[in-house]
Each structure stands twice: as structure tokens, then as C-alpha cells.
Amino acid sequence: MRQRGTQHVTTAQIEQRAVSATFWSGAETIGRQGLQFVITMVLARLLTPEDYGTVALLAIFLGLAGVLINSGFSSALIQRQGVTAVDLSSVWLFNVVMALVAAAVLCAAAGGIAAFYGKPVLRPLTWLLSADLVIGALGAVHRVQLIKSLDFRRLCLTSVVALVVSGGLAIVLAYRGYGAWTLGWQALAFSVVSTGLLWAVSPWRVGREFSLESVRSLFRFGSFLLMSSVLDVLYSRLNTLVIGKFYSAKDLGHYARADNTSQIPGSLMSSVLSSVAFPVFARVQQDKALLRSGLRKAVLLAMLVNIPAMLGMIVAARPLVVVLFGEQWVPCVPYLQILCLAGLFWPLHTLNLNVLVAQGHSQRFFRLEVAKKTVSLALLGVTCFFGVTAIAWSAVVAGAICYVINAYYSGQLLGYGAGAQLLDLLPYAGVGAAMALAVAGLAWVLPGWPWLQLTGQVVAGALVYAGLCAVLRLPAWADAWSLAKTSP
């Protein structure tokens, strides 16, 4: 008999657990990304754009290896309502074996990768980061168990401690002149510490049983997510391959810094909400009205933060880059401003796909990915010959088109597609635009000191945006206050 992993709970209980989970997921994500950002600020002054670009050259290979190792099993375990101990142990063993195979293949291909880019240092760096894949696989199922049970308090602990240790090591190595190696050792140290802590805080332990049938059953759902993830990595990392091959590691370093910075607010919000939303959506997948209400609330909450963050970074890009990363990173400012436009859509992509997968529609998810990547790759193919700026603009156009595609099934299944979502977001966009105009105007008044400009723009932008949201009584603003009051 299959032992059920979840019990029947009321809507009120689900909402209560979701609020608690959102608080701890937010603490974990904000703590993790906040610490990572502070560490990055320090490292950006000790390392060069070329150091970052060198490691970024490996992103497509490591990204593909990562999704092949996972094979969609993490999402399958979260989505499935009845999971046995045999299922968990079987997936864990499969992940570890796949990680060993992927690491071996990457090590064998390391020489070819280094020759392709003309950078001998990539060979030993590939060996180092291949070990990171294996260590990460050892704790993957433990992480899934904590997410499925909405235990983000323990996830918060593991992430914060691992970041402190790995970040401290990276700063020491960068100060001593290790260059690109700093980032490789940082990644490995993070995996070692976080995996060790996941084993310590998670009550689940690997069993001795392995069932090929369990793997097959879960893979029937996860296979489409695997193919979708492969397509996503190929597209999202292909631009790094193109820039690194046809331009320079320095150009890639500037583009990667802009891309990573532009994604921070959107990925923070989508990570907080989707990490909670996916398991919660999966629990109520049969109640379409509740799903629609949950998606709408998540969309508005995410964009309440993402819209002012993206527009604010566009108008304050130069002082932001100088203050956070230093003068050597100023060439990334135009890329950052362009990519922030693409970043406006980031949480919307994630949430619409989460609600689709939570209902078990992995095949439809794959169809969307094929359509999106076809459009995105066509745009990249056209723009890659016209410079890095053109590649950045292709991401903006692709983001807008792909959002409409992602929201298609939300409209079909829940009656809440792109049109309804954008209509709900119009007041927030209007308030965000007013804030951006105020912040841009302030730049003409303040002196040219970056610290003073940035501080004044952030404070003024926050006051204008919060004031307008409160005066207009926007629903997400009230929801955010309610969430803050009821969180533990």
C-alpha cells in the first residue's frame, strides 16, 4: 500500500501554512540573495570582468548537466500527492548516479571546452565544478522534502550558513589573487556546506530499496519538465556561449553582471512566491476557483515589488553600478537598463508556469517551452551579429512574447490569461511610472556623487511609490500589509 505524504486539510489550514511558509521562504530567499549580493559587491572590487566572464563560459555545460541530473524528479516529487519511501530513495540514487556520469563526461570534455574558447584555464575549472554537481545531487531529495512540507525555516538555515562560509572563503581567495578560481571554489564550498546541513536538519534518510518502476512512474511526469528545462538552459545560456565565442570574456563579464543584477528583484519575488505557490497549488489543484484566486494574488504581490524595482534600476543604473561594483563595471550600465525591461516579466513567467505544472500538465508545459524557445532562438540568431547591445534587446522582445505564451493556459484553464493579468497590473504600472519620473527628475537636482545620488533616488522612489499605493488603496498593498502582520 502506498503511504500518503499529505492528509486532507481545510482551506483555512492551507492558507495558514502558506502564510508561514511565505514568511520563511522570504527570509530564506532575502537572506540568501542579500548575503550573496554583499559578497558579490566585495568580490566585484577584487575580481575583474574577465574573471567573471571566464567562469560564465561554462554556464551552458554546467546548466545542461544540472537539468539532466535532476531529470524533472524534484518537481514530480512535489507535485505527486502520494509519495512513498521507495520513491524518495529511488530518485536519490538515480540523481547521484546521473551526477557521477555527468561529471565524468564533463571531465572528459574539459580539454575540448578549453580549446573551443581558447582558454586553457577552463580545463581544470571544469574538473572542479564537475565535483560540485555530484555533491549537490547528494542533498537534492532532502531539499525537496523540506519544500514539499513547506519547512522553509530549515532551508533558510542551510542557505545562510553555506553562504557565509563559501562567501568568506571566496573573499579570502580573491584577495590573494586567485582570480576566476575564486568563483569555482566558492560554488564548491557552498554545495559541500549546504548538502551537509541538509542531511543534518532533514529527518529523511536514504533507504536501501530501489524501484525502477518508481523512477519510471515519476519520469512520466518529469520527462516533459526535463525536456523543457533542457530547452530553457540552451536558450538562457546560449547567449553566454555566443558572446564568449564571438566577442570577449570581458564583454561577457559585463553582460553577465548586468543580467544577474537585473534578475535580482524578480527572481527574489518569484522564488519566494513560487517556492510556496507550487506545493500549495499542487495541494488544491482540483479547485479551479481557489487556483485562480491564488494565482491572481501571487501575480499582484510579485509585481508590487518587481515593477518599482525594475523601473528604479533603469533610471538609477549608473550610480547603482558605481556604488555596488565600482567604476570598472560602468560599461555594463546600458546592458542593465535594457535587461531590466526584460526583467519586468520575470515573476509572471514563473507563476504562470507553476500553476500549470501544479495541475499535472507537464506535457502542455513542454509545448509552451518549444514555442517560446523557437521564438527566442530566432531573435538571438538575428541579433547576435549586431553586437552585445542587440542581444540584450532581443531578450526584451523575447520576454514580452514569451509572457503571452506562458499565460496562454492560465487563460484556457483558469480564465486568467495575459489580458486579465495585465489589466489587473495597470494601476501598479501607472504608479511605477510616476515613481520612475520622480526618481529621474531627482538625478538632475542632486550633486554628482554616486552614493548621494543613489541614496536620494532610493528614498524618494520608495516614498513616492508607497505613498501612491496607500492613497490609491491598491489590493496587493493591503495584502502585503496583511501578510506582514500575520507572519510568525
C-alpha positions as CSV (number, residue, x, y, z in Angstrom):
1,M,0.0,0.0,0.0
2,R,1.3,3.5,-0.8
3,Q,1.7,5.7,2.2
4,R,0.2,9.1,1.6
5,G,2.5,12.0,2.1
6,T,-0.3,14.5,2.7
7,Q,-3.5,14.5,4.6
8,H,-6.8,16.2,4.0
9,V,-6.7,19.8,5.3
10,T,-9.1,22.7,5.1
11,T,-8.7,25.8,3.0
12,A,-8.0,27.8,6.2
13,Q,-5.3,25.4,7.2
14,I,-3.7,25.6,3.8
15,E,-3.8,29.4,3.9
16,Q,-2.3,29.5,7.4
17,R,0.6,27.2,6.3
18,A,1.1,29.2,3.2
19,V,1.5,32.4,5.1
20,S,4.0,30.8,7.5
21,A,5.8,29.2,4.5
22,T,5.8,32.5,2.6
23,F,7.4,34.3,5.6
24,W,10.2,31.7,6.0
25,S,10.7,31.3,2.2
26,G,11.0,35.1,2.1
27,A,13.5,35.1,4.9
28,E,15.5,32.3,3.2
29,T,15.5,34.0,-0.2
30,I,16.1,37.5,1.1
31,G,18.8,36.2,3.5
32,R,20.4,34.1,0.7
33,Q,20.3,36.7,-2.0
34,G,21.1,39.6,0.4
35,L,24.3,37.8,1.6
36,Q,25.2,36.8,-1.9
37,F,24.8,40.3,-3.1
38,V,27.0,41.7,-0.3
39,I,29.6,39.0,-1.2
40,T,29.3,39.9,-4.8
41,M,29.9,43.6,-4.1
42,V,33.1,42.8,-2.3
43,L,34.3,40.3,-5.0
44,A,33.4,42.7,-7.8
45,R,36.1,45.0,-6.5
46,L,38.7,42.2,-6.1
47,L,38.0,40.4,-9.4
48,T,37.8,41.6,-13.0
49,P,35.0,41.4,-15.5
50,E,37.2,38.9,-17.4
51,D,37.3,36.6,-14.3
52,Y,33.5,36.5,-14.1
53,G,33.3,36.0,-17.9
54,T,35.7,33.1,-17.8
55,V,33.5,31.2,-15.3
56,A,30.4,32.2,-17.2
57,L,31.7,30.4,-20.3
58,L,31.0,27.1,-18.5
59,A,27.4,28.1,-17.7
60,I,25.8,26.3,-20.6
61,F,27.6,23.0,-19.9
62,L,27.0,23.0,-16.2
63,G,23.4,24.1,-16.7
64,L,22.7,21.2,-19.0
65,A,24.4,18.7,-16.7
66,G,22.3,20.0,-13.8
67,V,18.9,19.5,-15.5
68,L,19.9,16.1,-16.8
69,I,20.8,15.1,-13.3
70,N,17.5,16.3,-11.8
71,S,15.5,15.0,-14.8
72,G,12.4,16.7,-13.6
73,F,12.2,14.4,-10.5
74,S,12.2,17.3,-8.0
75,S,9.0,18.8,-9.4
76,A,7.5,15.3,-9.9
77,L,8.0,14.6,-6.2
78,I,6.5,17.9,-5.1
79,Q,3.5,17.6,-7.5
80,R,2.6,14.0,-6.6
81,Q,0.2,13.7,-3.6
82,G,1.2,10.2,-2.5
83,V,5.0,9.7,-2.3
84,T,6.5,6.5,-0.7
85,A,9.9,6.0,0.9
86,V,10.8,3.8,-2.0
87,D,10.1,6.7,-4.4
88,L,12.4,9.0,-2.5
89,S,15.2,6.5,-2.2
90,S,15.0,5.5,-5.9
91,V,15.1,9.2,-7.0
92,W,18.1,9.9,-4.7
93,L,20.1,7.0,-6.1
94,F,19.2,7.9,-9.7
95,N,20.2,11.5,-9.2
96,V,23.6,10.5,-7.7
97,V,24.3,8.0,-10.5
98,M,23.4,10.6,-13.1
99,A,25.6,13.2,-11.4
100,L,28.6,10.8,-11.5
101,V,28.0,10.1,-15.2
102,A,27.6,13.8,-16.0
103,A,30.7,14.7,-14.0
104,A,32.7,12.1,-15.8
105,V,31.5,13.3,-19.2
106,L,32.4,16.9,-18.4
107,C,35.8,15.9,-17.1
108,A,36.5,14.1,-20.4
109,A,35.2,17.0,-22.4
110,A,37.1,19.6,-20.4
111,G,40.0,19.8,-22.9
112,G,37.7,20.3,-25.8
113,I,35.8,23.1,-24.0
114,A,39.1,24.9,-23.2
115,A,40.2,24.6,-26.8
116,F,36.8,25.9,-28.1
117,Y,37.2,29.1,-26.2
118,G,40.9,29.3,-26.4
119,K,41.3,29.4,-22.6
120,P,43.4,26.7,-21.0
121,V,42.3,27.6,-17.5
122,L,38.8,26.2,-18.4
123,R,40.1,22.6,-18.3
124,P,40.9,22.4,-14.5
125,L,38.0,24.7,-13.7
126,T,35.6,22.3,-15.4
127,W,37.1,19.4,-13.3
128,L,36.5,21.4,-10.1
129,L,32.9,22.4,-11.0
130,S,32.1,18.8,-12.0
131,A,32.6,17.8,-8.4
132,D,30.1,20.4,-7.4
133,L,27.4,18.6,-9.4
134,V,27.9,15.3,-7.5
135,I,27.9,17.0,-4.1
136,G,24.7,18.9,-4.9
137,A,22.9,15.7,-6.0
138,L,23.6,14.2,-2.6
139,G,21.2,16.7,-1.0
140,A,18.6,17.2,-3.7
141,V,15.9,14.9,-2.3
142,H,16.4,16.3,1.2
143,R,15.8,19.8,-0.2
144,V,12.6,18.5,-2.0
145,Q,11.3,17.0,1.2
146,L,11.7,20.3,3.1
147,I,10.0,22.2,0.3
148,K,7.1,19.7,0.0
149,S,6.4,20.0,3.7
150,L,6.7,23.8,3.5
151,D,9.6,23.7,6.0
152,F,11.4,26.8,4.8
153,R,12.8,27.6,8.2
154,R,15.4,24.8,7.9
155,L,16.1,25.7,4.3
156,C,16.8,29.3,5.5
157,L,19.3,27.9,8.0
158,T,21.2,25.8,5.5
159,S,21.4,28.5,2.8
160,V,22.6,31.3,5.1
161,V,25.3,29.2,6.8
162,A,26.5,27.9,3.5
163,L,26.7,31.4,2.0
164,V,28.6,32.8,5.0
165,V,31.2,30.0,4.8
166,S,31.6,29.9,1.0
167,G,31.5,33.7,0.7
168,G,34.1,34.2,3.4
169,L,36.4,31.7,1.6
170,A,35.8,33.4,-1.8
171,I,36.8,36.8,-0.4
172,V,40.0,35.4,1.1
173,L,40.9,33.7,-2.2
174,A,40.0,36.8,-4.3
175,Y,42.2,39.0,-2.0
176,R,45.1,36.6,-2.5
177,G,44.8,36.8,-6.3
178,Y,43.1,33.5,-7.3
179,G,41.1,35.2,-10.0
180,A,38.5,33.0,-11.7
181,W,39.4,30.1,-9.4
182,T,37.7,32.1,-6.6
183,L,34.3,31.6,-8.1
184,G,34.8,27.9,-8.7
185,W,35.9,27.2,-5.1
186,Q,33.0,29.4,-3.8
187,A,30.5,27.2,-5.7
188,L,32.0,24.0,-4.4
189,A,32.2,25.2,-0.8
190,F,28.6,26.3,-0.9
191,S,27.5,22.8,-2.1
192,V,29.6,21.0,0.5
193,V,28.2,23.0,3.4
194,S,24.6,23.2,2.3
195,T,24.4,19.5,1.5
196,G,26.0,18.6,4.8
197,L,23.4,20.8,6.6
198,L,20.5,19.4,4.6
199,W,21.5,15.9,5.8
200,A,21.7,17.3,9.4
201,V,18.4,19.1,9.5
202,S,16.2,16.8,7.3
203,P,14.7,13.8,9.1
204,W,14.6,11.8,5.9
205,R,17.3,9.2,5.3
206,V,18.1,7.2,2.2
207,G,16.6,3.7,2.3
208,R,18.1,0.5,0.8
209,E,15.3,-0.1,-1.6
210,F,15.4,0.9,-5.3
211,S,12.4,0.6,-7.6
212,L,12.8,1.1,-11.3
213,E,9.0,1.3,-11.5
214,S,9.0,4.3,-9.1
215,V,11.6,6.0,-11.3
216,R,9.6,5.3,-14.5
217,S,6.3,6.5,-12.9
218,L,7.8,9.8,-11.7
219,F,9.7,10.2,-15.0
220,R,6.4,10.0,-17.0
221,F,5.6,13.4,-15.4
222,G,9.1,14.7,-15.1
223,S,10.3,13.8,-18.6
224,F,8.4,16.8,-20.1
225,L,9.9,19.1,-17.5
226,L,13.3,17.7,-18.2
227,M,12.9,18.4,-21.9
228,S,11.6,21.9,-21.1
229,S,14.5,22.6,-18.8
230,V,17.0,21.5,-21.4
231,L,15.4,23.9,-23.9
232,D,15.5,26.7,-21.2
233,V,19.1,26.1,-20.4
234,L,20.1,26.0,-24.1
235,Y,18.4,29.3,-24.7
236,S,19.3,31.1,-21.4
237,R,22.9,30.1,-21.6
238,L,23.4,30.2,-25.3
239,N,23.8,33.9,-25.2
240,T,26.8,33.5,-22.9
241,L,28.3,31.0,-25.4
242,V,27.7,33.4,-28.3
243,I,29.1,36.4,-26.5
244,G,32.1,34.5,-25.2
245,K,32.9,33.0,-28.5
246,F,32.3,35.9,-30.9
247,Y,33.2,38.8,-28.6
248,S,35.3,38.6,-25.5
249,A,35.3,37.2,-21.9
250,K,35.4,40.9,-20.7
251,D,32.2,41.7,-22.8
252,L,30.6,38.5,-21.3
253,G,31.6,39.6,-17.8
254,H,29.9,42.9,-18.3
255,Y,26.8,41.3,-19.8
256,A,26.6,38.6,-17.1
257,R,26.9,41.3,-14.3
258,A,24.0,43.3,-15.9
259,D,21.9,40.2,-16.4
260,N,22.4,38.9,-12.9
261,T,21.7,42.3,-11.3
262,S,18.6,42.8,-13.4
263,Q,17.2,39.5,-12.2
264,I,17.6,40.0,-8.5
265,P,14.3,41.6,-7.7
266,G,12.2,39.5,-10.0
267,S,13.9,36.2,-9.1
268,L,13.6,37.1,-5.4
269,M,9.9,37.6,-5.6
270,S,9.3,34.7,-7.9
271,S,11.5,32.4,-5.8
272,V,9.6,33.4,-2.6
273,L,6.2,33.1,-4.1
274,S,6.7,30.1,-6.4
275,S,8.6,28.0,-3.9
276,V,5.4,28.3,-1.7
277,A,2.9,28.5,-4.6
278,F,3.9,25.3,-6.3
279,P,3.4,23.0,-3.4
280,V,0.3,24.9,-2.3
281,F,-1.1,25.0,-5.8
282,A,-0.5,21.2,-6.0
283,R,-2.5,20.6,-2.9
284,V,-5.5,22.5,-4.3
285,Q,-5.1,21.5,-7.9
286,Q,-8.7,20.3,-8.2
287,D,-10.2,23.6,-7.0
288,K,-10.0,25.9,-10.1
289,A,-11.6,28.9,-8.3
290,L,-9.0,28.7,-5.5
291,L,-6.2,28.2,-8.0
292,R,-7.3,31.3,-9.9
293,S,-7.6,33.4,-6.8
294,G,-4.2,32.2,-5.6
295,L,-2.5,32.9,-9.0
296,R,-4.0,36.4,-9.1
297,K,-2.9,37.2,-5.6
298,A,0.6,35.9,-6.3
299,V,0.9,37.9,-9.5
300,L,-0.1,41.1,-7.8
301,L,2.2,40.6,-4.8
302,A,5.2,39.8,-7.0
303,M,4.7,42.7,-9.3
304,L,4.0,45.1,-6.4
305,V,7.7,44.8,-5.8
306,N,9.1,44.0,-9.2
307,I,7.7,46.9,-11.1
308,P,9.3,49.7,-9.0
309,A,12.5,47.7,-8.6
310,M,12.9,47.3,-12.4
311,L,11.9,50.9,-13.3
312,G,14.0,52.2,-10.4
313,M,17.1,50.4,-11.6
314,I,16.6,51.7,-15.2
315,V,16.7,55.4,-14.1
316,A,19.4,54.9,-11.4
317,A,21.6,52.4,-13.2
318,R,24.8,54.3,-13.3
319,P,25.1,55.4,-9.6
320,L,23.8,51.9,-8.7
321,V,26.6,50.2,-10.6
322,V,29.3,52.5,-9.4
323,V,28.3,52.2,-5.7
324,L,27.8,48.5,-5.7
325,F,30.5,47.2,-8.0
326,G,32.9,50.0,-8.8
327,E,34.0,52.1,-11.8
328,Q,35.4,49.1,-13.7
329,W,31.8,47.9,-14.2
330,V,30.4,51.1,-15.7
331,P,30.3,49.6,-19.3
332,C,27.6,47.2,-18.1
333,V,25.1,50.1,-17.4
334,P,23.5,50.2,-20.9
335,Y,23.0,46.4,-20.7
336,L,21.5,46.7,-17.3
337,Q,19.0,49.3,-18.3
338,I,17.9,47.2,-21.3
339,L,17.7,43.9,-19.4
340,C,15.6,45.5,-16.7
341,L,12.9,45.9,-19.3
342,A,13.0,42.2,-19.8
343,G,13.1,41.6,-16.1
344,L,9.7,43.2,-15.7
345,F,8.1,39.9,-17.0
346,W,10.3,37.6,-14.8
347,P,7.8,36.8,-12.0
348,L,4.9,36.5,-14.4
349,H,6.8,33.7,-16.3
350,T,7.4,31.7,-13.2
351,L,4.0,32.0,-11.6
352,N,2.0,31.1,-14.7
353,L,4.2,28.1,-15.3
354,N,3.9,27.0,-11.7
355,V,0.2,26.9,-11.8
356,L,0.3,24.8,-14.9
357,V,2.7,22.3,-13.6
358,A,0.9,22.1,-10.3
359,Q,-2.1,20.8,-12.1
360,G,0.0,18.0,-13.7
361,H,0.2,19.4,-17.2
362,S,3.8,18.7,-17.8
363,Q,3.2,17.9,-21.5
364,R,1.5,21.3,-22.0
365,F,4.4,22.9,-20.2
366,F,6.8,21.3,-22.7
367,R,4.7,22.6,-25.7
368,L,5.0,26.1,-24.3
369,E,8.7,25.8,-23.9
370,V,9.1,24.6,-27.5
371,A,7.1,27.6,-28.8
372,K,9.0,30.1,-26.6
373,K,12.4,28.8,-27.4
374,T,11.7,28.8,-31.1
375,V,10.8,32.5,-30.9
376,S,13.7,33.3,-28.6
377,L,16.4,31.4,-30.6
378,A,15.2,33.1,-33.8
379,L,15.6,36.5,-32.2
380,L,19.0,35.6,-30.8
381,G,20.1,34.3,-34.2
382,V,19.1,37.6,-35.9
383,T,20.7,39.9,-33.3
384,C,23.9,38.1,-32.4
385,F,25.7,39.7,-35.5
386,F,24.9,43.2,-34.4
387,G,26.7,43.4,-31.0
388,V,26.0,42.7,-27.4
389,T,23.5,45.5,-27.1
390,A,21.4,44.0,-29.8
391,I,21.5,40.7,-28.0
392,A,20.2,42.4,-24.9
393,W,17.3,44.0,-26.8
394,S,16.4,40.5,-28.2
395,A,15.9,39.4,-24.6
396,V,13.3,42.2,-24.1
397,V,11.3,41.3,-27.2
398,A,11.5,37.6,-26.3
399,G,10.4,38.3,-22.7
400,A,7.2,40.1,-23.8
401,I,6.3,37.4,-26.4
402,C,7.1,34.5,-24.1
403,Y,5.0,36.0,-21.3
404,V,1.9,35.9,-23.5
405,I,2.7,32.3,-24.4
406,N,3.3,31.3,-20.8
407,A,-0.1,32.8,-19.7
408,Y,-2.0,31.0,-22.5
409,Y,-3.0,28.0,-20.4
410,S,-3.8,30.2,-17.4
411,G,-6.4,31.8,-19.6
412,Q,-7.6,28.5,-21.0
413,L,-7.8,26.5,-17.7
414,L,-8.5,29.3,-15.1
415,G,-9.9,32.2,-17.2
416,Y,-7.0,34.4,-16.1
417,G,-4.7,34.9,-19.1
418,A,-2.3,37.6,-20.1
419,G,-5.1,40.1,-20.9
420,A,-6.7,39.8,-17.5
421,Q,-3.4,39.9,-15.7
422,L,-2.2,43.0,-17.5
423,L,-5.5,44.7,-16.8
424,D,-5.0,44.0,-13.1
425,L,-1.5,45.3,-13.3
426,L,-2.3,48.7,-15.0
427,P,-2.6,50.6,-11.7
428,Y,0.7,49.3,-10.5
429,A,2.4,50.2,-13.8
430,G,1.0,53.7,-13.6
431,V,2.3,54.1,-10.0
432,G,5.6,52.7,-11.0
433,A,5.9,55.1,-14.0
434,A,5.1,58.1,-11.7
435,M,7.8,56.9,-9.3
436,A,10.4,56.5,-12.1
437,L,9.7,60.0,-13.4
438,A,10.2,61.4,-9.9
439,V,13.5,59.5,-9.4
440,A,14.8,60.5,-12.9
441,G,14.0,64.2,-12.2
442,L,15.8,64.0,-8.8
443,A,19.0,62.9,-10.6
444,W,19.2,66.4,-12.2
445,V,19.0,68.1,-8.8
446,L,21.4,66.0,-6.7
447,P,25.2,66.5,-7.0
448,G,27.2,64.1,-9.0
449,W,28.4,61.9,-6.0
450,P,27.1,58.4,-6.7
451,W,26.4,57.5,-3.1
452,L,24.4,60.6,-2.5
453,Q,22.5,60.2,-5.8
454,L,21.6,56.6,-5.2
455,T,20.6,57.2,-1.6
456,G,18.4,60.1,-2.6
457,Q,16.8,58.3,-5.5
458,V,16.0,55.2,-3.5
459,V,14.5,57.1,-0.6
460,A,12.5,59.3,-2.8
461,G,11.3,56.5,-5.0
462,A,10.2,54.4,-2.1
463,L,8.3,57.2,-0.5
464,V,6.5,58.2,-3.8
465,Y,5.6,54.6,-4.6
466,A,4.5,53.6,-1.1
467,G,2.5,56.8,-0.8
468,L,0.7,56.4,-4.1
469,C,-0.1,52.7,-3.3
470,A,-1.5,53.6,0.0
471,V,-3.6,56.6,-1.3
472,L,-5.0,54.5,-4.2
473,R,-5.6,51.6,-1.9
474,L,-4.1,49.0,-4.3
475,P,-5.2,45.5,-3.3
476,A,-1.7,44.0,-3.3
477,W,-0.5,46.8,-1.0
478,A,-3.2,45.7,1.5
479,D,-2.4,42.0,1.0
480,A,1.3,42.8,1.7
481,W,0.5,44.5,5.0
482,S,-1.8,41.7,6.0
483,L,0.9,39.1,5.2
484,A,3.4,41.1,7.3
485,K,1.0,41.2,10.3
486,T,0.1,37.5,10.2
487,S,3.6,36.2,9.6
488,P,5.3,34.4,12.5
